């Protein structure tokens, strides 16, 4: 066990913060607004969907300091240990000139009521530091997690393209002073486990994964919090008492991305953003889905490991991971076991995870050459929406033109992410043809009895699921036609 | 003649100027109510809500609530010293805190007062409530089944012999269309802070479009005269109609608590609770029977507009009225009868929302136009043009007002050419012939929108202008700023009037102590009314300053002229600040209240006749979409819009209103779906489930232009026109473009029955029906 400390440390704008008293589930936004009286960051939804509370968080990643946008409303304070938190107040002094991002927003009339504006400025700021001359597509992607109800976004997108004409990103303090900030943050990581509070209001920030394993095994009633993009809502919306809280998002060992010979192995703490490069290299068929998971703030915080561990029937990653034959490594203390993902989801809200056991890594075997793969997410709104249904398809067609292997899985069609075994059965051994597809469609009714809810009716879910199989087939025979957004 | 008809550029009227708060907003330094520094010891209120859609309260046990940590007290209806009602239309059907019966899921029953918001919020869930459930009806069909009780008196507009017109028509278009509601989703939720004063006084900081109504309702609840309550309102984080009446409840609760506990009290509901408690845009089911001839000309219209009004009247009367007022859109009906049914439902009380029923009227008109066009095998645009109001004849509305300023022909012609509608439509028809999975559609729809409150007495405004001795100017008026740019426009009017740079004018919060008895900032009227009131105040001060200048310089009054930066009196130029100081030295009053009431308008609701609108604003939009016939997913590829704002006071602000209005309207009609479950609970109560547009929903090609040639025929402020609501109606073109894409599946033989919002699901189901040859 590492030594412990009772102090949570991070840097807030220019100030070093050391906290020894803290509620385990205190959110960053409440801390900023209520304790620090920094009220530029706004609460619009308290569930990480509107982006009015967007701040940047700088973290050391593999020796580099990266600033990423997150939603302060669902970020627990414990997750900020050893980071640099940058809020809207940091961009310009009260009587000084505006920051280039801010001046562009003024000149292009990017604010009306102004309530979403600080969050939008922060999202654009984060983008501009990485990409000083972004195109429309990059701006739209950076703003997937920011709602504006007034402007219709056009002036904001115009402002986003013009920022560099107001100043150089290289000259921005967060860029220019990065080396100094790296040193400061490195000093905050002193190898000690942070423990604050007692009983169910205890916050634990373990120093290493081994510490995590030991602490969690001893406190199986604790809640593990990674990006808090879902658990945050348990607190902000349902006011559940989830303590003791163990934060794990900062554990570097859980952020490993290993592109091994046979599989991509992701540490459970790898965020969607961190994984996106490796996913694009090995599973380009999943890139569109990847970019439609939440908004940027959610992808910067949320992890694949937690998406699985959470067991939601509408999680976006399980369907493709199931068809790819992914497995997870579960760890309890020093014991580890491997579980196929398809076997992990037992029933609604029930997974094959024992008390004190946590997901340590996810192993995704590469797609063998010649196999066909696709994944489709269907939502009411294209971006930052939860799936009405999400279908993943994997097929191998033998040399004789017949289906040698078929794996199909859906989210949103049942109480868990689920394989379409009857459909697979109907395809196996048949010619990979339109006639086979049509003949297999009734099998969807065997596999799935979806429900009607606010996202879609059961009739639509079933019909759209069937049509996705049609789409998959059409695309594999070169007749695919998809909506394409024509922006630069 | 309005003096501002003669324009100089000194005060920057008619020029693009950034929003007055822009620099503060981008820096996070613009203060909203929840950002204000709280008085020491401020308490926090949280509402306890009904978890049944309709029930008697058998028992309400609040002991656990009171006993919870951090709770100071709990308020119920019994704690109200005045009247337990916040009905904006004085129907006494909207209790502040429900007693005995709850009429919708989410209705406030009690208020917890705690030392922190968190403590009050947690405690609010600890009540033990025994309900005796009653039958509930949450939508139009269920309300009609339950007997069709109304929340307020319906309206009928009638002109000509409808029965004869229908009978004589060559064809009939009959159908129904369902138009969904819309949550305002102002980014800043409802919020209010009340600070108790001495005697019966309370000062309230509220996010409201209607400070006077907050004052009136709070006084009623507390049982004190209006002069005891002062409401201050600097800015809202969005309103869109949702803060016209819906803030009453929140302000009254904290005022009540502030007086009871002698401490400041703040309330800010969580987003989910805001969704559940407050009213939204009215859903409608419109049933129509339209007679038309082979040339596409409409002969007679009979239609009923049934609306989900919610549990109380609120503004459902005027909203459903305005739906009828816009059931003609830009079209002349030789004979017409339209009727409203403002139905009682067990849902939050639906309320004002940008357009105020007007957009629903416009949609109904456009749906029957489409119905006719597909039946006759014509481009719907041809049918639209065939039915436009005339300029000298065929120009009487269903409410017997003559359309005197019709420019729809020019607007539509210009947009049709500018958007290359005809070429693109031909290309789309050709594309659809060969495209198997993707289909496209294009539609150009017009809008004519009536400007004025139909309740004539609301068309008044006041302003207060001070000139200080250093020449700086203080401006207060009765309007409220919710992002729409009202304050900057009125400041431009004042700067222009005095011939001073804009930065000499400081805009102050709307305050019931400075400008009393105001109207809601609503009905797109904010600039028309308050700009004129401010100008009136300026003119009074200017006249005094002119007289002073003449006297001080010893010249004749006719030799005194305003110039930029001051006044020229004979040969002498007196800078504005010197002039102000001179007035003070000579004991000339440098402060004035201004007032304005809109001329020309009148309306007799009982007879359905009058001249309710001062003028009309016009516009048109052409939308192009692509749909995926496998999943129903779609995208808006392009929108071209042309909006008539008369002579724009601030083109950048106006373009922002048009762009934002179209996207907000497009969201309403496509992805924003309100879903109540069978228990009567709203299931789409947060952005995770209720989907307003994102940046990536905006069409990649989005051309918005103002009709720069247009000048308001009426002497409205600077000859401008209202801009808040009309552009929202332009989004109807998105629906009709989707309709064309769906219709292509059956070779355009049938007008698709598309209910709104047109979600991907509705598109796919529409495609399926086309494939099956049905509607």
Interface residues (C-beta under 8 A of the other chain):
Chain A: X33 X37 X39 X40 X41 X42 X43 X44 X45 X46 X47 X49 X50 X52 X87 X88 X89 X91 X92 X94 X98 X101 X102 X103 X105 X106 X107 X109 X110 X111 X112 X113 X114 X115 X116 X117 X118 X121 X136 X139 X140 X141 X143 X144 X146 X147 X148 X149 X150 X151 X152 X153 X154 X155 X156 X157 X236 X237 X239 X376 X378 X379 X380 X381 X382 X383 X384 X385 X386 X388 X453 X454 X455 X456 X457 X459 X460 X463 X464 X467 X468 X470 X471 X474 X479 X481 X482 X483 X485 X486 X487
Chain B: X16 X18 X19 X21 X22 X23 X24 X25 X26 X27 X28 X29 X30 X31 X32 X34 X35 X37 X121 X122 X125 X184 X185 X186 X187 X188 X189 X235 X236 X237 X238 X239 X240 X270 X271 X272 X435 X436 X437 X438 X482 X483 X484 X485 X626 X628 X630 X631 X632 X633 X634 X635 X637 X652 X653 X655 X656 X659 X660 X661 X662 X663 X664 X671 X673 X675 X683 X684 X686 X687 X688 X689 X691 X692 X693 X694 X695 X696 X697 X698 X700 X702 X704 X759 X760 X761 X764 X765 X768
